[in-house]
Structure formats: C-alpha cells, structure tokens
Amino acid sequence: MEVITTGRETSPEPIRFRLASGRADVLADVRLRRAGDRWIAVSDSGGREVTAIGSTARAAIAASVDWLGPVTVRELLVDLQLLDVSVKLTDVSGG
C-alpha cells in the first residue's frame, strides 16, 4: 500500500481485498478508505456495487454487503482475509 502525500494532507490509496462466504458461495471485492473521521467501503458482489459509510472500517464494510443478507454478512465478516486488512489499517494509521 502506498501513501500519497500532497502538501499537508496524507491520502492513502484504498485498501483492496476480497471476502468470501463459504456456504453461500459469495465473493465480495471491497475497496476501503478513510475520509476524515469516517470510513468508506465500496463492495462489488454479483455485479452489484454498493457504497457505504461507517464510523469504523468494520461498520462500513458490513453496511456495504448488508444487501446480501444476515447469514452471508456474518460469513463474510469472519473471513480471515480481514486479519490482513486490519494489519494494513494499523500500518497506514501509524500504530
């Protein structure tokens, strides 16, 4: 992940990752970035792209895949890929 510095602002590129739901056989490609004190997640699953805003990264991700239904959302949010995303978020935020 690259951090782009423009003057006094630091704007990280979106973190891109794929979540998978085993039972429902659903894939969701997600782009996640911070905008001020909010998080923006854009998910693409089954040809449908949904943008969501949340106070936390997890809330934004969950909201962007909410249309897939509660069982699928639970499966997506336990995908171990989110551990790697958490590490990247810590690296970007500097701690």
MMTF fields as JSON, N, C-alpha, C and O atoms, coordinates in Angstrom:
{
  "mmtfVersion": "1.0.0",
  "mmtfProducer": "UNKNOWN",
  "numBonds": 379,
  "numAtoms": 380,
  "numGroups": 95,
  "numChains": 1,
  "numModels": 1,
  "chainsPerModel": [1],
  "groupsPerChain": [95],
  "chainIdList": ["A"],
  "bondAtomList": [4, 2, 8, 6, 12, 10, 16, 14, 20, 18, 24, 22, 28, 26, 32, 30, 36, 34, 40, 38, 44, 42, 48, 46, 52, 50, 56, 54, 60, 58, 64, 62, 68, 66, 72, 70, 76, 74, 80, 78, 84, 82, 88, 86, 92, 90, 96, 94, 100, 98, 104, 102, 108, 106, 112, 110, 116, 114, 120, 118, 124, 122, 128, 126, 132, 130, 136, 134, 140, 138, 144, 142, 148, 146, 152, 150, 156, 154, 160, 158, 164, 162, 168, 166, 172, 170, 176, 174, 180, 178, 184, 182, 188, 186, 192, 190, 196, 194, 200, 198, 204, 202, 208, 206, 212, 210, 216, 214, 220, 218, 224, 222, 228, 226, 232, 230, 236, 234, 240, 238, 244, 242, 248, 246, 252, 250, 256, 254, 260, 258, 264, 262, 268, 266, 272, 270, 276, 274, 280, 278, 284, 282, 288, 286, 292, 290, 296, 294, 300, 298, 304, 302, 308, 306, 312, 310, 316, 314, 320, 318, 324, 322, 328, 326, 332, 330, 336, 334, 340, 338, 344, 342, 348, 346, 352, 350, 356, 354, 360, 358, 364, 362, 368, 366, 372, 370, 376, 374],
  "bondOrderList": [1, 1, 1, 1, 1, 1, 1, 1, 1, 1, 1, 1, 1, 1, 1, 1, 1, 1, 1, 1, 1, 1, 1, 1, 1, 1, 1, 1, 1, 1, 1, 1, 1, 1, 1, 1, 1, 1, 1, 1, 1, 1, 1, 1, 1, 1, 1, 1, 1, 1, 1, 1, 1, 1, 1, 1, 1, 1, 1, 1, 1, 1, 1, 1, 1, 1, 1, 1, 1, 1, 1, 1, 1, 1, 1, 1, 1, 1, 1, 1, 1, 1, 1, 1, 1, 1, 1, 1, 1, 1, 1, 1, 1, 1],
  "groupList": [{"groupName": "MET", "atomNameList": ["N", "CA", "C", "O"], "elementList": ["N", "C", "C", "O"], "formalChargeList": [0, 0, 0, 0], "bondAtomList": [1, 0, 2, 1, 3, 2], "bondOrderList": [1, 1, 2], "singleLetterCode": "M", "chemCompType": "L-PEPTIDE LINKING"}, {"groupName": "GLU", "atomNameList": ["N", "CA", "C", "O"], "elementList": ["N", "C", "C", "O"], "formalChargeList": [0, 0, 0, 0], "bondAtomList": [1, 0, 2, 1, 3, 2], "bondOrderList": [1, 1, 2], "singleLetterCode": "E", "chemCompType": "L-PEPTIDE LINKING"}, {"groupName": "VAL", "atomNameList": ["N", "CA", "C", "O"], "elementList": ["N", "C", "C", "O"], "formalChargeList": [0, 0, 0, 0], "bondAtomList": [1, 0, 2, 1, 3, 2], "bondOrderList": [1, 1, 2], "singleLetterCode": "V", "chemCompType": "L-PEPTIDE LINKING"}, {"groupName": "ILE", "atomNameList": ["N", "CA", "C", "O"], "elementList": ["N", "C", "C", "O"], "formalChargeList": [0, 0, 0, 0], "bondAtomList": [1, 0, 2, 1, 3, 2], "bondOrderList": [1, 1, 2], "singleLetterCode": "I", "chemCompType": "L-PEPTIDE LINKING"}, {"groupName": "THR", "atomNameList": ["N", "CA", "C", "O"], "elementList": ["N", "C", "C", "O"], "formalChargeList": [0, 0, 0, 0], "bondAtomList": [1, 0, 2, 1, 3, 2], "bondOrderList": [1, 1, 2], "singleLetterCode": "T", "chemCompType": "L-PEPTIDE LINKING"}, {"groupName": "GLY", "atomNameList": ["N", "CA", "C", "O"], "elementList": ["N", "C", "C", "O"], "formalChargeList": [0, 0, 0, 0], "bondAtomList": [1, 0, 2, 1, 3, 2], "bondOrderList": [1, 1, 2], "singleLetterCode": "G", "chemCompType": "PEPTIDE LINKING"}, {"groupName": "ARG", "atomNameList": ["N", "CA", "C", "O"], "elementList": ["N", "C", "C", "O"], "formalChargeList": [0, 0, 0, 0], "bondAtomList": [1, 0, 2, 1, 3, 2], "bondOrderList": [1, 1, 2], "singleLetterCode": "R", "chemCompType": "L-PEPTIDE LINKING"}, {"groupName": "SER", "atomNameList": ["N", "CA", "C", "O"], "elementList": ["N", "C", "C", "O"], "formalChargeList": [0, 0, 0, 0], "bondAtomList": [1, 0, 2, 1, 3, 2], "bondOrderList": [1, 1, 2], "singleLetterCode": "S", "chemCompType": "L-PEPTIDE LINKING"}, {"groupName": "PRO", "atomNameList": ["N", "CA", "C", "O"], "elementList": ["N", "C", "C", "O"], "formalChargeList": [0, 0, 0, 0], "bondAtomList": [1, 0, 2, 1, 3, 2], "bondOrderList": [1, 1, 2], "singleLetterCode": "P", "chemCompType": "L-PEPTIDE LINKING"}, {"groupName": "PHE", "atomNameList": ["N", "CA", "C", "O"], "elementList": ["N", "C", "C", "O"], "formalChargeList": [0, 0, 0, 0], "bondAtomList": [1, 0, 2, 1, 3, 2], "bondOrderList": [1, 1, 2], "singleLetterCode": "F", "chemCompType": "L-PEPTIDE LINKING"}, {"groupName": "LEU", "atomNameList": ["N", "CA", "C", "O"], "elementList": ["N", "C", "C", "O"], "formalChargeList": [0, 0, 0, 0], "bondAtomList": [1, 0, 2, 1, 3, 2], "bondOrderList": [1, 1, 2], "singleLetterCode": "L", "chemCompType": "L-PEPTIDE LINKING"}, {"groupName": "ALA", "atomNameList": ["N", "CA", "C", "O"], "elementList": ["N", "C", "C", "O"], "formalChargeList": [0, 0, 0, 0], "bondAtomList": [1, 0, 2, 1, 3, 2], "bondOrderList": [1, 1, 2], "singleLetterCode": "A", "chemCompType": "L-PEPTIDE LINKING"}, {"groupName": "ASP", "atomNameList": ["N", "CA", "C", "O"], "elementList": ["N", "C", "C", "O"], "formalChargeList": [0, 0, 0, 0], "bondAtomList": [1, 0, 2, 1, 3, 2], "bondOrderList": [1, 1, 2], "singleLetterCode": "D", "chemCompType": "L-PEPTIDE LINKING"}, {"groupName": "TRP", "atomNameList": ["N", "CA", "C", "O"], "elementList": ["N", "C", "C", "O"], "formalChargeList": [0, 0, 0, 0], "bondAtomList": [1, 0, 2, 1, 3, 2], "bondOrderList": [1, 1, 2], "singleLetterCode": "W", "chemCompType": "L-PEPTIDE LINKING"}, {"groupName": "GLN", "atomNameList": ["N", "CA", "C", "O"], "elementList": ["N", "C", "C", "O"], "formalChargeList": [0, 0, 0, 0], "bondAtomList": [1, 0, 2, 1, 3, 2], "bondOrderList": [1, 1, 2], "singleLetterCode": "Q", "chemCompType": "L-PEPTIDE LINKING"}, {"groupName": "LYS", "atomNameList": ["N", "CA", "C", "O"], "elementList": ["N", "C", "C", "O"], "formalChargeList": [0, 0, 0, 0], "bondAtomList": [1, 0, 2, 1, 3, 2], "bondOrderList": [1, 1, 2], "singleLetterCode": "K", "chemCompType": "L-PEPTIDE LINKING"}],
  "groupTypeList": [0, 1, 2, 3, 4, 4, 5, 6, 1, 4, 7, 8, 1, 8, 3, 6, 9, 6, 10, 11, 7, 5, 6, 11, 12, 2, 10, 11, 12, 2, 6, 10, 6, 6, 11, 5, 12, 6, 13, 3, 11, 2, 7, 12, 7, 5, 5, 6, 1, 2, 4, 11, 3, 5, 7, 4, 11, 6, 11, 11, 3, 11, 11, 7, 2, 12, 13, 10, 5, 8, 2, 4, 2, 6, 1, 10, 10, 2, 12, 10, 14, 10, 10, 12, 2, 7, 2, 15, 10, 4, 12, 2, 7, 5, 5],
  "groupIdList": [1, 2, 3, 4, 5, 6, 7, 8, 9, 10, 11, 12, 13, 14, 15, 16, 17, 18, 19, 20, 21, 22, 23, 24, 25, 26, 27, 28, 29, 30, 31, 32, 33, 34, 35, 36, 37, 38, 39, 40, 41, 42, 43, 44, 45, 46, 47, 48, 49, 50, 51, 52, 53, 54, 55, 56, 57, 58, 59, 60, 61, 62, 63, 64, 65, 66, 67, 68, 69, 70, 71, 72, 73, 74, 75, 76, 77, 78, 79, 80, 81, 82, 83, 84, 85, 86, 87, 88, 89, 90, 91, 92, 93, 94, 95],
  "secStructList": [7, 7, 3, 3, 3, 3, 6, 6, 3, 3, 3, 3, 7, 7, 3, 3, 3, 3, 3, 3, 3, 6, 6, 6, 6, 3, 3, 3, 3, 3, 3, 3, 3, 3, 3, 6, 6, 3, 3, 3, 3, 3, 3, 3, 3, 6, 6, 3, 3, 3, 3, 3, 3, 3, 1, 1, 2, 2, 2, 2, 2, 2, 2, 2, 2, 4, 4, 4, 7, 2, 2, 2, 2, 2, 2, 2, 2, 6, 7, 6, 2, 2, 2, 2, 2, 2, 2, 2, 2, 2, 2, 2, 2, 6, 7],
  "xCoordList": [0.843, 0.0, 0.89, 1.892, 0.514, 1.284, 0.494, -0.72, 1.19, 0.56, 1.021, 2.221, 0.062, 0.371, 0.291, -0.726, 1.362, 1.373, 1.246, 2.027, 0.26, 0.062, -0.019, -1.056, 1.062, 1.075, 0.965, 1.755, -0.024, -0.199, -1.096, -1.164, -1.781, -2.712, -2.043, -1.232, -2.375, -1.926, -3.158, -4.048, -3.203, -4.373, -3.96, -3.352, -4.281, -3.902, -4.764, -5.943, -4.155, -4.912, -5.881, -5.613, -6.986, -7.918, -7.247, -6.402, -7.627, -7.191, -8.17, -9.383, -7.651, -8.482, -8.31, -7.194, -9.434, -9.382, -10.655, -11.631, -10.629, -11.782, -12.198, -11.369, -13.486, -14.05, -14.832, -15.429, -14.82, -15.524, -16.423, -16.063, -17.586, -18.54, -18.609, -19.056, -18.172, -18.108, -19.448, -19.649, -20.368, -21.668, -22.496, -23.086, -22.537, -23.364, -22.659, -23.269, -21.375, -20.585, -20.664, -20.949, -20.404, -20.455, -19.072, -18.393, -18.665, -17.43, -17.788, -18.721, -17.048, -17.248, -15.877, -15.026, -15.672, -14.463, -14.726, -15.721, -13.821, -14.047, -12.892, -11.725, -13.248, -12.28, -12.639, -13.8, -11.641, -11.881, -10.916, -9.717, -11.448, -10.571, -11.175, -12.372, -10.319, -10.757, -11.008, -10.262, -12.068, -12.4, -12.721, -13.843, -11.749, -11.947, -12.118, -11.26, -13.218, -13.461, -14.379, -14.866, -14.617, -15.484, -14.708, -13.625, -15.285, -14.739, -15.721, -16.936, -15.181, -15.998, -15.599, -14.429, -16.595, -16.364, -17.224, -18.407, -16.605, -17.322, -17.158, -16.044, -18.273, -18.199, -18.856, -19.814, -18.31, -18.85, -19.049, -18.094, -20.298, -20.616, -21.756, -22.79, -21.553, -22.59, -22.955, -24.089, -21.988, -22.24, -22.926, -23.219, -23.184, -23.818, -22.774, -22.132, -22.608, -21.649, -22.402, -23.319, -21.996, -22.663, -21.614, -20.577, -21.893, -21.026, -21.677, -22.878, -20.877, -21.398, -20.391, -19.185, -20.912, -20.086, -20.32, -21.45, -19.25, -19.381, -18.405, -17.42, -18.675, -17.774, -16.531, -15.517, -16.599, -15.442, -15.307, -16.254, -14.137, -13.918, -14.865, -15.467, -14.988, -15.863, -17.317, -18.016, -17.78, -19.163, -19.402, -20.456, -18.433, -18.577, -18.606, -19.411, -17.728, -17.705, -19.032, -19.627, -19.487, -20.749, -21.915, -22.766, -21.956, -23.048, -23.003, -24.047, -21.802, -21.69, -22.108, -22.43, -22.106, -22.523, -23.851, -24.298, -24.466, -25.713, -26.814, -27.594, -26.886, -27.933, -27.864, -28.824, -26.734, -26.576, -27.293, -27.418, -27.762, -28.495, -27.636, -26.413, -28.267, -27.525, -26.601, -25.506, -27.019, -26.169, -24.904, -23.802, -25.058, -23.903, -22.995, -21.773, -23.564, -22.745, -21.917, -20.724, -22.53, -21.773, -20.621, -19.512, -20.875, -19.815, -18.703, -17.524, -19.069, -18.049, -17.201, -15.991, -17.824, -17.093, -16.203, -15.401, -16.323, -15.395, -14.31, -13.479, -14.313, -13.272, -11.918, -11.757, -10.964, -9.644, -8.905, -7.921, -9.365, -8.779, -8.849, -7.999, -9.844, -9.981, -8.833, -8.56, -8.155, -6.979, -5.879, -5.247, -5.654, -4.653, -5.045, -4.189, -6.316, -6.804, -6.545, -6.131, -6.784, -6.537, -5.079, -4.775, -4.176, -2.747, -2.432, -1.688, -2.983, -2.751, -3.296, -2.667, -4.454, -5.024, -4.132, -3.964, -3.565, -2.653, -1.399, -0.916, -0.861, 0.329, 0.059, 0.894, -1.087, -1.425, -1.633, -1.219, -2.285, -2.586, -1.396, -1.464, -0.304, 0.908, 0.92, 1.628, 0.166, 0.223, -0.955, -1.09],
  "yCoordList": [-1.164, 0.0, 1.228, 1.289, 2.193, 3.415, 4.569, 4.669, 5.423, 6.614, 7.8, 8.016, 8.571, 9.712, 10.971, 11.228, 11.76, 12.994, 14.169, 14.303, 15.021, 16.21, 17.406, 17.652, 18.134, 19.267, 18.77, 17.931, 19.288, 18.915, 17.695, 17.133, 17.279, 16.163, 14.854, 14.811, 13.806, 12.469, 11.65, 11.466, 11.157, 10.423, 9.027, 8.862, 8.012, 6.656, 6.158, 6.493, 5.37, 4.696, 3.733, 3.274, 3.424, 2.461, 1.112, 0.69, 0.456, -0.913, -1.796, -1.68, -2.663, -3.538, -4.974, -5.439, -5.663, -7.055, -7.767, -7.136, -9.078, -9.905, -10.728, -11.357, -10.711, -11.539, -12.677, -12.518, -13.831, -14.999, -15.603, -15.669, -16.037, -16.734, -18.166, -18.427, -19.083, -20.482, -21.109, -21.647, -21.05, -21.701, -21.072, -21.773, -19.764, -19.071, -18.954, -18.53, -19.325, -19.233, -17.83, -17.665, -16.821, -15.418, -14.807, -15.025, -14.042, -13.266, -11.79, -11.376, -10.999, -9.554, -8.889, -9.059, -8.136, -7.335, -5.999, -5.332, -5.613, -4.43, -3.449, -3.836, -2.168, -1.072, -0.274, 0.084, 0.006, 0.671, 1.827, 1.686, 2.983, 4.132, 4.99, 4.928, 5.792, 6.711, 8.076, 8.522, 8.741, 10.096, 10.893, 10.837, 11.627, 12.352, 11.376, 10.522, 11.491, 10.575, 9.42, 8.705, 9.232, 8.155, 7.217, 7.546, 6.052, 5.069, 4.878, 4.881, 4.711, 4.455, 3.092, 2.839, 2.225, 0.91, 0.8, 1.142, 0.319, 0.052, -1.438, -1.922, -2.158, -3.594, -3.895, -3.242, -4.9, -5.357, -6.861, -7.616, -7.28, -8.695, -9.004, -8.337, -10.006, -10.402, -9.303, -9.242, -8.427, -7.344, -6.133, -5.172, -6.161, -5.02, -4.319, -4.945, -3.01, -2.222, -1.355, -0.618, -1.454, -0.71, 0.078, -0.462, 1.361, 2.233, 2.47, 2.722, 2.387, 2.601, 3.392, 3.336, 4.128, 4.931, 4.438, 4.124, 4.368, 3.95, 4.674, 5.24, 4.658, 5.296, 4.449, 4.957, 3.161, 2.27, 1.565, 1.515, 1.029, 0.297, -0.903, -1.16, -1.623, -2.808, -2.432, -3.141, -1.325, -0.89, -0.543, -0.862, 0.106, 0.461, -0.792, -0.891, -1.746, -2.999, -3.733, -4.17, -3.865, -4.575, -3.901, -4.581, -2.589, -1.871, -2.047, -2.084, -2.157, -2.276, -3.654, -3.799, -4.661, -6.006, -6.42, -7.555, -5.508, -5.802, -6.364, -7.209, -5.913, -6.362, -7.859, -8.432, -8.5, -9.936, -10.79, -12.002, -10.18, -10.909, -11.21, -11.293, -11.376, -11.505, -12.724, -12.625, -13.848, -15.05, -14.847, -15.139, -14.351, -14.114, -13.046, -13.188, -11.979, -10.922, -11.504, -11.217, -12.316, -12.942, -13.776, -13.722, -14.544, -15.372, -14.517, -14.838, -13.443, -12.563, -11.896, -11.739, -11.506, -10.788, -11.687, -11.183, -13.005, -13.899, -14.417, -15.233, -13.953, -14.331, -13.886, -12.729, -14.786, -14.468, -13.391, -12.833, -13.099, -12.015, -10.699, -9.83, -10.542, -9.3, -9.091, -7.954, -10.162, -10.003, -9.252, -8.357, -9.611, -8.921, -7.46, -6.577, -7.205, -5.832, -5.042, -3.884, -5.651, -4.979, -4.574, -3.482, -5.456, -5.15, -3.97, -3.073, -3.956, -2.84, -1.535, -0.488, -1.583, -0.37, 0.159, 1.37, -0.743, -0.334, 0.296, 1.304, -0.3, 0.252, 1.663, 2.554, 1.865, 3.153, 4.215, 5.363, 3.821, 4.803, 5.081, 5.941, 4.344, 4.611, 4.025, 4.522, 3.005, 2.386, 1.628, 1.033],
  "zCoordList": [0.0, 0.0, 0.0, 0.712, -0.798, -0.932, -0.317, -0.493, 0.395, 0.948, 0.115, -0.057, -0.404, -1.254, -0.412, 0.233, -0.415, 0.344, -0.605, -1.547, -0.355, -1.172, -0.233, 0.383, -0.128, 0.801, 2.226, 2.659, 2.966, 4.357, 4.528, 5.62, 3.476, 3.584, 3.203, 2.278, 3.904, 3.548, 3.204, 4.035, 1.966, 1.499, 1.072, 0.014, 1.877, 1.482, 0.323, 0.207, -0.505, -1.561, -0.884, 0.227, -1.523, -0.906, -0.693, -1.484, 0.366, 0.614, -0.154, 0.019, -0.987, -1.815, -1.337, -1.102, -1.197, -0.762, -1.189, -1.596, -1.089, -1.459, -0.243, 0.414, 0.037, 1.098, 0.458, -0.607, 1.125, 0.597, 1.665, 2.84, 1.237, 2.097, 1.607, 0.49, 2.43, 2.025, 1.722, 0.633, 2.665, 2.489, 1.381, 0.559, 1.366, 0.369, -0.977, -1.958, -1.035, -2.26, -2.867, -4.053, -2.021, -2.44, -2.285, -1.282, -3.286, -3.224, -3.238, -3.927, -2.478, -2.477, -2.588, -1.716, -3.66, -3.806, -3.123, -3.406, -2.22, -1.399, -1.546, -1.6, -1.609, -1.533, -0.291, -0.09, 0.545, 1.817, 1.981, 1.741, 2.394, 2.66, 3.748, 4.03, 4.35, 5.401, 4.787, 3.916, 5.248, 4.814, 6.074, 6.579, 6.577, 7.826, 8.97, 9.193, 9.7, 10.813, 10.429, 11.304, 9.158, 8.657, 7.743, 7.259, 7.52, 6.597, 5.452, 5.651, 4.256, 3.075, 2.512, 2.226, 2.359, 1.764, 0.512, 0.514, -0.547, -1.791, -2.062, -2.262, -2.067, -2.328, -3.666, -4.079, -4.321, -5.598, -5.474, -5.294, -5.573, -5.477, -6.437, -6.431, -7.244, -8.188, -9.171, -9.647, -9.48, -10.426, -9.823, -10.535, -8.537, -7.863, -7.001, -6.157, -7.219, -6.451, -5.449, -5.812, -4.175, -3.103, -2.33, -1.943, -2.108, -1.318, 0.033, 0.118, 1.089, 2.442, 3.259, 3.019, 4.227, 5.124, 6.543, 6.916, 7.337, 8.731, 9.618, 9.143, 10.905, 11.862, 12.101, 12.581, 11.769, 11.825, 10.477, 9.692, 10.225, 8.974, 8.895, 7.852, 9.989, 10.008, 9.744, 9.019, 10.324, 10.111, 8.646, 8.095, 8.017, 6.602, 5.73, 4.805, 6.028, 5.266, 5.421, 4.436, 6.657, 6.919, 6.198, 5.624, 6.225, 5.561, 4.05, 3.4, 3.485, 2.03, 1.515, 0.336, 2.38, 1.963, 2.603, 2.44, 3.32, 4.043, 3.153, 3.594, 1.922, 0.997, 0.704, 0.189, 1.028, 0.777, 1.817, 1.638, 2.893, 3.923, 5.136, 5.024, 6.311, 7.566, 7.653, 8.206, 7.125, 7.196, 6.37, 6.834, 5.16, 4.292, 4.88, 4.833, 5.433, 6.046, 7.186, 7.29, 8.041, 9.138, 8.599, 9.131, 7.551, 6.967, 6.372, 6.521, 5.706, 5.119, 6.202, 6.033, 7.305, 8.349, 9.198, 9.984, 9.06, 9.751, 8.808, 9.208, 7.57, 6.609, 7.169, 7.557, 7.211, 7.765, 6.973, 7.459, 5.77, 4.974, 5.742, 5.551, 6.604, 7.372, 8.356, 8.74, 8.772, 9.636, 8.897, 9.459, 7.651, 6.831, 6.641, 6.685, 6.434, 6.277, 7.559, 7.494, 8.72, 9.993, 10.136, 10.616, 9.717, 9.776, 8.868, 9.262, 7.665, 6.745, 7.306, 7.153, 7.953, 8.547, 9.67, 9.815, 10.457, 11.519, 10.943, 11.458, 9.864, 9.214, 8.678, 8.835, 8.055, 7.454, 8.524, 8.361, 9.632, 10.666, 11.581, 12.46, 11.365, 12.115, 13.516, 14.392, 13.729, 15.056, 15.307, 16.376]
}
